[in-house]
Amino acid sequence: MKAGLITGASSGIGLELAKIHASKGENVLLVARRKEKLLVLAEEIEAKFKVQALVFECDLGDEKAVEELIESIASKGIFVNYLFNNAGFGGWGTFADRNAHEDRNMVAVNIQALIRLTHAFLPEMVKQNEGRILNTASTAGFIPGPLQATYFATKAFVVSLTKATHFELRKTKVRVTALCPGPVKTEFEFAAGMGDSKMFEKGADAYSTALKGYQAMMKGKAIVISDFGFAILIKYLSPFIPDRFILKVVEKMQTK
C-alpha cells in the first residue's frame, strides 16, 4: 500500500493538505495528537474520495512516540511515497522571558520530528525513485523574528534543510519542497499566544495556502512563498533593507 503521511492533520493547513491529497485518489495517513478530530476527518475522506485514511495519534514532541509511529507504519508494510511535514507551533514573548521547556518542545516538533520522519521515509523513496516531501516552513524562515525568536529560527532551519536536500536529490525523481506562507488564519496564532496580534488580521486561508504548496510540490519546486507580497519583499527587497529596520517592522507586527 502507498500512502501520503500528513502531520498536524487535525486542523489548518494539514487538514487541507490531507483532503487535497485524498482528492487525487491517494491514501492518507493522518497524524496528530487529537485523535477524535482525526477520526472525523478520516471518515469524511473515505466517504468522499473512496481512499483509505488511517489515523495515528502521536505527540511529535515525544521522541519515543515518533519512533512508535514509524514502527507502526513499517509493520503495516506501507510505502510512504508522500510525506507532508506540516506539524509545528510557535510561541510569543521575548526569548529571555520564555519558558525553556516550551522552546525545547517547539524545537522537538518543528525540527527534530521533521528530521526523524524524513530519515525514516526518504531512503525508500530514493530506492524506489519515487516520492515527494512537502515541509511546511514559513516566510519567517527568511528573517529573524523578535518576539518569536525560536519559532523563526526553527523555520530558517526547515528552509535551509529543504534547499540542501532538494539539491542533493536532483538526479532522482524525488523532490523536496518548502511551503513558506505568511500569516494564515488557522489555530496557529491562538496556540502561539498571538490571537490579538496585528500580523494575523489579514491572514490567508488555509485551503488556498495548502493548495499552492501542493501544486509547487507536484511541480518539483524547492521553495514556494504562497503570499505574493511577502514573495516580493523576500526575493527582491529584503537584500537592500537594513536588518535593524526589518527587526523593528517584525517586532511591531507581532506586538499585541
C-alpha positions as CSV (number, residue, x, y, z in Angstrom):
1,M,0.0,0.0,0.0
2,K,1.2,3.5,-0.9
3,A,0.1,6.5,1.2
4,G,0.8,10.1,2.0
5,L,1.6,10.9,5.6
6,I,0.4,14.2,6.9
7,T,1.5,15.5,10.3
8,G,-0.6,18.1,12.0
9,A,-3.6,16.8,10.1
10,S,-6.3,17.7,12.6
11,S,-6.6,21.3,11.6
12,G,-5.5,24.2,9.4
13,I,-3.0,23.6,6.5
14,G,-2.5,19.9,7.5
15,L,-6.2,19.2,7.3
16,E,-6.5,20.8,3.9
17,L,-3.4,19.0,2.6
18,A,-4.9,15.7,3.6
19,K,-8.1,16.5,1.7
20,I,-6.3,17.7,-1.4
21,H,-4.1,14.6,-1.5
22,A,-7.0,12.3,-1.0
23,S,-8.9,14.1,-3.8
24,K,-6.2,12.8,-6.1
25,G,-7.1,9.2,-5.3
26,E,-4.2,8.8,-2.8
27,N,-4.4,7.0,0.5
28,V,-3.6,9.1,3.6
29,L,-2.0,8.6,7.0
30,L,-3.4,11.2,9.4
31,V,-1.1,12.1,12.3
32,A,-1.8,14.5,15.2
33,R,-2.4,14.5,18.9
34,R,-6.2,15.0,18.7
35,K,-7.4,11.5,17.7
36,E,-11.1,12.5,17.8
37,K,-10.6,15.1,15.1
38,L,-8.6,12.7,13.0
39,L,-11.3,10.1,13.2
40,V,-13.9,12.6,11.9
41,L,-11.6,13.7,9.1
42,A,-10.8,10.1,8.2
43,E,-14.4,9.2,7.9
44,E,-15.1,12.2,5.7
45,I,-12.2,11.4,3.4
46,E,-13.0,7.8,3.0
47,A,-16.7,8.6,2.2
48,K,-16.0,11.4,-0.2
49,F,-12.8,10.2,-2.0
50,K,-13.0,6.4,-1.7
51,V,-9.5,6.0,-0.5
52,Q,-8.0,4.6,2.8
53,A,-7.4,7.1,5.6
54,L,-5.6,5.7,8.6
55,V,-5.4,7.5,11.9
56,F,-2.2,7.7,14.1
57,E,-2.4,9.6,17.4
58,C,1.0,10.9,18.1
59,D,2.7,13.7,20.1
60,L,5.5,14.7,17.8
61,G,7.3,16.4,20.6
62,D,7.8,13.0,22.3
63,E,10.8,11.2,20.7
64,K,9.5,7.7,21.8
65,A,6.1,8.4,20.3
66,V,7.7,9.3,17.0
67,E,9.6,6.1,16.9
68,E,6.5,4.1,17.7
69,L,4.7,5.9,14.9
70,I,7.5,4.9,12.4
71,E,7.4,1.3,13.7
72,S,3.6,1.1,13.4
73,I,3.7,2.3,9.8
74,A,6.5,-0.1,8.9
75,S,4.6,-3.0,10.5
76,K,1.7,-2.4,8.1
77,G,4.0,-2.6,5.1
78,I,3.1,0.9,3.9
79,F,5.3,2.8,1.4
80,V,5.1,6.4,2.3
81,N,5.6,8.0,-1.1
82,Y,4.4,11.4,0.0
83,L,5.5,13.0,3.3
84,F,3.9,16.2,4.5
85,N,5.9,17.5,7.4
86,N,3.3,20.1,8.4
87,A,3.1,19.9,12.2
88,G,4.6,22.9,14.1
89,F,3.8,25.6,16.5
90,G,5.2,29.0,17.7
91,G,5.3,30.9,21.0
92,W,5.1,34.6,21.7
93,G,7.4,36.6,24.0
94,T,10.9,37.8,24.3
95,F,13.5,34.9,24.3
96,A,14.7,35.9,27.9
97,D,11.1,35.7,29.2
98,R,10.0,32.5,27.5
99,N,9.9,29.1,29.2
100,A,12.9,27.0,28.2
101,H,10.8,23.7,28.2
102,E,8.3,25.2,25.8
103,D,11.0,26.3,23.4
104,R,12.7,22.8,23.6
105,N,9.3,21.2,22.8
106,M,9.0,23.6,19.8
107,V,12.4,22.6,18.5
108,A,11.4,18.9,19.0
109,V,8.2,19.3,16.9
110,N,9.4,21.8,14.3
111,I,12.8,20.4,13.7
112,Q,13.6,17.0,15.3
113,A,10.4,15.2,14.4
114,L,10.7,16.5,10.8
115,I,14.3,15.2,10.6
116,R,13.3,11.8,12.0
117,L,10.4,11.3,9.8
118,T,12.3,12.4,6.7
119,H,15.1,10.0,7.6
120,A,12.6,7.2,8.1
121,F,10.9,7.5,4.7
122,L,13.2,9.3,2.3
123,P,15.6,6.3,1.8
124,E,12.8,4.2,0.4
125,M,11.7,7.0,-1.8
126,V,15.2,7.2,-3.2
127,K,15.3,3.4,-3.6
128,Q,12.0,3.3,-5.5
129,N,13.0,6.6,-7.3
130,E,9.5,7.9,-6.4
131,G,8.3,10.4,-3.9
132,R,7.6,13.9,-2.8
133,I,8.2,15.7,0.5
134,L,6.5,18.9,1.5
135,N,7.9,20.7,4.5
136,T,5.7,23.5,5.9
137,A,8.1,26.3,6.7
138,S,7.2,30.0,6.7
139,T,8.3,33.3,5.4
140,A,9.6,33.5,9.0
141,G,12.4,31.3,7.7
142,F,14.0,34.1,5.8
143,I,14.2,36.8,8.5
144,P,14.8,37.0,12.3
145,G,11.8,37.3,14.5
146,P,11.7,39.4,17.6
147,L,9.0,38.2,20.0
148,Q,9.1,34.8,18.3
149,A,12.9,34.2,18.1
150,T,12.9,30.5,18.4
151,Y,10.0,29.9,16.0
152,F,11.6,32.0,13.3
153,A,14.9,30.1,13.9
154,T,13.2,26.7,13.5
155,K,11.7,27.7,10.2
156,A,15.1,29.0,9.0
157,F,16.3,25.5,9.6
158,V,13.5,24.0,7.6
159,V,14.1,26.3,4.7
160,S,17.8,25.5,4.7
161,L,17.4,21.8,5.0
162,T,14.8,21.8,2.2
163,K,17.1,23.7,-0.2
164,A,20.0,21.3,0.5
165,T,18.1,18.1,0.2
166,H,16.3,19.3,-2.9
167,F,19.7,19.9,-4.5
168,E,21.1,16.5,-3.3
169,L,18.2,14.7,-4.9
170,R,18.4,16.5,-8.3
171,K,19.5,13.3,-10.1
172,T,16.5,11.4,-8.8
173,K,12.7,11.7,-9.3
174,V,12.3,12.5,-5.6
175,R,11.7,16.2,-4.8
176,V,11.6,18.1,-1.5
177,T,9.6,21.4,-1.3
178,A,9.2,24.0,1.4
179,L,5.9,25.8,1.7
180,C,6.6,29.3,3.1
181,P,3.3,31.1,3.8
182,G,2.9,34.4,5.5
183,P,0.3,34.7,8.3
184,V,-2.5,32.1,7.8
185,K,-5.8,32.0,9.6
186,T,-5.6,28.7,11.4
187,E,-5.4,27.8,15.1
188,F,-1.7,28.6,15.0
189,E,-2.0,32.2,16.2
190,F,-4.0,31.3,19.2
191,A,-1.7,28.4,20.1
192,A,1.2,30.7,19.8
193,G,-0.5,33.3,22.1
194,M,-0.9,35.7,19.2
195,G,-4.6,35.8,18.7
196,D,-4.6,39.6,19.2
197,S,-1.5,40.3,17.1
198,K,-1.8,42.7,14.1
199,M,0.1,40.1,12.0
200,F,-2.9,37.8,11.6
201,E,-5.6,40.5,10.9
202,K,-5.4,39.8,7.1
203,G,-4.1,36.3,7.1
204,A,-4.6,33.9,4.1
205,D,-7.0,31.0,4.4
206,A,-5.6,27.5,5.0
207,Y,-7.1,25.9,1.8
208,S,-5.5,28.3,-0.7
209,T,-2.2,28.1,1.1
210,A,-2.2,24.3,1.2
211,L,-3.2,24.2,-2.5
212,K,-0.3,26.4,-3.5
213,G,2.1,24.3,-1.6
214,Y,0.7,21.1,-3.0
215,Q,0.9,22.4,-6.6
216,A,4.5,23.5,-6.1
217,M,5.4,20.1,-4.6
218,M,4.0,18.4,-7.7
219,K,6.0,20.7,-9.9
220,G,9.1,19.8,-8.0
221,K,9.9,23.3,-6.8
222,A,12.3,23.8,-3.9
223,I,10.6,26.8,-2.4
224,V,7.2,28.3,-2.7
225,I,6.3,31.6,-0.9
226,S,2.5,31.5,-1.0
227,D,1.9,35.2,-0.2
228,F,2.7,37.4,-3.2
229,G,3.5,40.5,-1.1
230,F,6.0,38.5,1.1
231,A,7.5,36.9,-2.0
232,I,8.3,40.3,-3.5
233,L,9.7,41.5,-0.2
234,I,11.9,38.5,0.4
235,K,13.1,37.9,-3.1
236,Y,13.7,41.4,-4.3
237,L,13.6,44.0,-1.5
238,S,14.9,42.5,1.7
239,P,18.6,42.2,0.5
240,F,18.6,46.0,0.3
241,I,16.8,46.7,3.6
242,P,19.0,47.1,6.7
243,D,18.5,44.3,9.3
244,R,17.6,46.8,12.0
245,F,14.7,48.1,10.0
246,I,13.4,44.6,9.3
247,L,13.7,43.7,13.0
248,K,11.7,46.7,14.0
249,V,9.0,46.0,11.5
250,V,8.7,42.3,12.5
251,E,8.5,43.3,16.2
252,K,5.8,45.9,15.5
253,M,3.8,43.4,13.5
254,Q,3.9,40.9,16.3
255,T,3.1,43.3,19.1
256,K,-0.2,42.7,20.7
